[in-house]
């Protein structure tokens, strides 16, 4: 079994201009200077590795935490050789922190210890066996998982009480609402579709325009890079217009569009209703489409915990779904999910980890354009859509969901007091 790197504690060093890299290598932090001045060369090397590979120093001072851990490690049966962490004393030391030192920031301790383990491996200083490395890593990861589970399970997802009027105003104000109605008006009764069940090239321009996108279907020379302002996106298939794909799939899924072998038929339920009935039917359609979009980006194949990511067992789509599930839950709880937190994470990761977060950021941006996520200093779920997030994500994830209006929990179609 190969050694696994914990993405929360480690990242690859960023590549840059050689001169800048050389200069950076000469910089000595205060912590590193202090470590050198005490004659502890391993500590000095560790701090240099921390600065190059992690964001730990931005959170706190790792060196006193590491020294404290090693002191307790020695007291609880670990050897004096600090280039190996034996599994049993490591687990015993972390258990001591868990039970006897509650005032310590356990999460920071865990990541410092994991960082130290990875540092020993990366720098070639690890003096134990591969089996001991894997066992020590497993002991740390087990407690990290336990703490993650505890923090996850303790959260409460609250669905606010809204009147029917507040629900109506909130839903109709979404950009999603206007685009749904515009697209249904453009569609008419029937449209030709390809063998893949999407609109043919001749209808791409009209369909995209109905959704507020400038795009045109072409036989050759499609757009390969970002278009200039005022220029339409040139595509050879409707599948290359992201917003069109999202709305098309959602309307097919909820039964508004029915696909045939060569044509798609649009059912127009709004055309047969007027007044309050039409308004309420539109509200249900908006919520159904919103639910489809949320589910599309949080889908995970198989039985995976949304807060335990073991990349070796997951597909790329699964990883993206788990990340989005976590972010949308955070966006729906209390203050929401910090924009700065995501940007910092992007700055301090590299490789596949950074790519996963970049995809998540792009997905959040897309949801923001539809009004399904609000953004200022934090990403937040609009109050009118928290019921959808509770149903689609929070409840399946095992969070405690509290409905301020009990009727919301009892009736999925409930639109609020005065319904």
Buried (B, 14 or more C-beta within 10 A) or exposed (E): EEEBBBBBBBBBEBEEEEEEEEEEEEEBBEBBEBBBEEEBEBBBBBBBBBBBBBBBBEEBBBBEBBBBBBEBBBEBEBEEEBEBBBBEBBBBBBEBBBEEEEEBEBBBBBBBBBBBBBBBBBBEBBEBEEEBBBBBBEBBBEBBBEBBBEEBEEBEBBBBBBBBEBBBEBBBEBBBBBBBBBBBEBBEEEBEBEEEBBBBBEBBBBBBBBBEBEBBBBEEEBBEEEEEEEEBBBBBBBBBBEBBBBBBBBBBBBEBBEEEEEEBBBBBBBEEBEEEEBBBBBBBBBBBBBBBBBBBBBBBEEEBBBBEBEBEEBEEEBBBBBBBBBBBBBBBBEEBBBBEEBEEBBBBBBEEBBBBBEBBBEBBEBBBEBBBBBBEEBBBBBBBBBBBBBBBBBBEBBBEBEBEBEEBBEEEEBBBBEE
